[in-house]
Amino acid sequence: MSAPAVVIAISGLDPTGGAGIGADIEAIAAMGAHCCPLISCQTVQDSHGVQRVVPGDPALLIEQARVLLADLRPAAFKLGALASKEIVEAVQQILTPFPNVPVVMDPVLAGGGGGSLARQGLADALRDLLPRTHLCTPNTLELTALANEPDKALAAEQLFRLGARQILLTGTHAPTTQICHHLYTSSRQHHPFHCERLDGEFHGSGCTLAAALAARLAQGDTTLEACNASLKYCHHSLVNAYSLGEGQNFPGRLPRTGSTPAT
């Protein structure tokens, strides 16, 4: 058996397992790669939303990555909730020795159920990270926040001027009966992806998508191929979502054979 491609996921810890590093591990495994998890922040949250965020120690993050990456060769990086500008600066140092390794950035500024995941200055720091990012996956709210521009088309142009290479704008926040995601490239190519809107709210769908994209890119997919495969996988995980708490549903990212339903 050949060894799977290694994806370094730098994300926050969600104690529910619905989002953050837990979602990354499941989605990356489901897409055929191996996840190496690095924790960017701790959170206090439940299925309703985020109550508190505690950024990690940047020096510890750098030390963990240095030892890890001296031993394992990364095929892609996935960036989730980075929480503070100091953590973003640490991530910049981690990425510097790997200029040709694709980076997928989910620019998390708030939890899906509500609650901030960002300290002051984080949006500015994420803008500085854009030139190193192969693919950025904002929703419409994150796009306009990153660009300081309410118009979506102008906001995308602003991110390209800041150095973004490719943007997959997710359409779940748009008030439409059918969801349309949009892949934009710095050469101004545009590829739409359509899917049906599902009932309910989901905890960790953005993490799931970005992690799946990183796994597909790690295995040699083009961006368009990765988007096609990852959006289908993410939609399938939401079709198979389940409820554990009283808030949002949890994506069914993995098959669960021989399990006993909760009572």
BELNOR-V272410 format. One record per pair of residues at least 12 apart in sequence whose C-alpha atoms are under 7 Angstrom apart, sorted by the first residue. I is the first residue (numbers start at 1). GAP is how many residues later the second one is. Records with the same first field share a line. If there is no record, write none. Layout:
I: GAP ; GAP
This chain:
4: 28 ; 29 ; 30
5: 28 ; 29 ; 70 ; 213 ; 214
6: 27 ; 28 ; 29 ; 67 ; 68 ; 69 ; 70
7: 26 ; 27 ; 28 ; 29 ; 67 ; 68 ; 69 ; 70 ; 71 ; 207 ; 208 ; 211
8: 27 ; 28 ; 29 ; 66 ; 68 ; 69 ; 70
9: 15 ; 26 ; 27 ; 28 ; 29 ; 68 ; 69 ; 70
10: 27 ; 28 ; 29 ; 30 ; 68 ; 69 ; 70
11: 27 ; 28 ; 29 ; 68 ; 69 ; 70 ; 71
12: 27 ; 28 ; 29 ; 30 ; 68 ; 69
13: 26 ; 28 ; 29 ; 30
14: 29 ; 31
15: 30
16: 30 ; 31
18: 185 ; 186 ; 232
19: 184 ; 185 ; 188
20: 60 ; 184 ; 187
21: 16
23: 181 ; 184 ; 185
24: 183 ; 184 ; 187
26: 227 ; 228
27: 181 ; 184 ; 185 ; 226
28: 183 ; 184 ; 187
30: 224
31: 181 ; 184 ; 185
33: 182
40: 15 ; 16 ; 42 ; 47
41: 12 ; 13 ; 14 ; 15 ; 41 ; 42
42: 12 ; 13 ; 14
47: 156 ; 198 ; 199 ; 200 ; 201
48: 65 ; 199 ; 200
49: 62 ; 63 ; 64 ; 65 ; 66
50: 61 ; 64 ; 65 ; 66
51: 64
53: 64
55: 28 ; 29
58: 28 ; 29 ; 32
62: 28 ; 32
65: 29
75: 26 ; 143
76: 25 ; 26 ; 27 ; 138 ; 141 ; 142
77: 25 ; 26 ; 27 ; 137
78: 25 ; 26 ; 27 ; 132 ; 133 ; 136
79: 25 ; 26 ; 27
80: 25 ; 26 ; 27 ; 28 ; 127
81: 26 ; 27 ; 36
83: 34 ; 35 ; 36 ; 39
84: 34 ; 35 ; 38
85: 36 ; 37 ; 40
88: 37
102: 32
103: 30 ; 31 ; 32
104: 29 ; 30 ; 31 ; 32 ; 106 ; 110
105: 28 ; 30 ; 31 ; 32
106: 30 ; 31 ; 32 ; 104
107: 30 ; 31 ; 35
109: 33
112: 91
123: 23
127: 19 ; 35
130: 32 ; 33 ; 34
131: 32 ; 33 ; 34
133: 31 ; 32
134: 31 ; 32
135: 30 ; 31 ; 32
136: 30 ; 31 ; 32
137: 30 ; 31 ; 32 ; 33 ; 73
138: 30 ; 31 ; 32
139: 30 ; 31 ; 32
140: 29 ; 30 ; 31 ; 33
143: 12
147: 12
160: 26
165: 20 ; 21
166: 18 ; 19 ; 20
167: 16 ; 17 ; 18
168: 13 ; 14 ; 15 ; 16
169: 12 ; 13 ; 14
170: 12
177: 20
178: 16 ; 17 ; 18 ; 19
179: 15 ; 16 ; 17 ; 18
180: 12 ; 13 ; 14 ; 15
181: 12 ; 13
201: 47 ; 48
202: 46 ; 47 ; 48 ; 49
203: 45 ; 46 ; 47
205: 29 ; 46
208: 26
209: 21 ; 22 ; 25
212: 18
213: 13 ; 14 ; 17
237: 14 ; 15 ; 16
238: 13 ; 14
240: 12
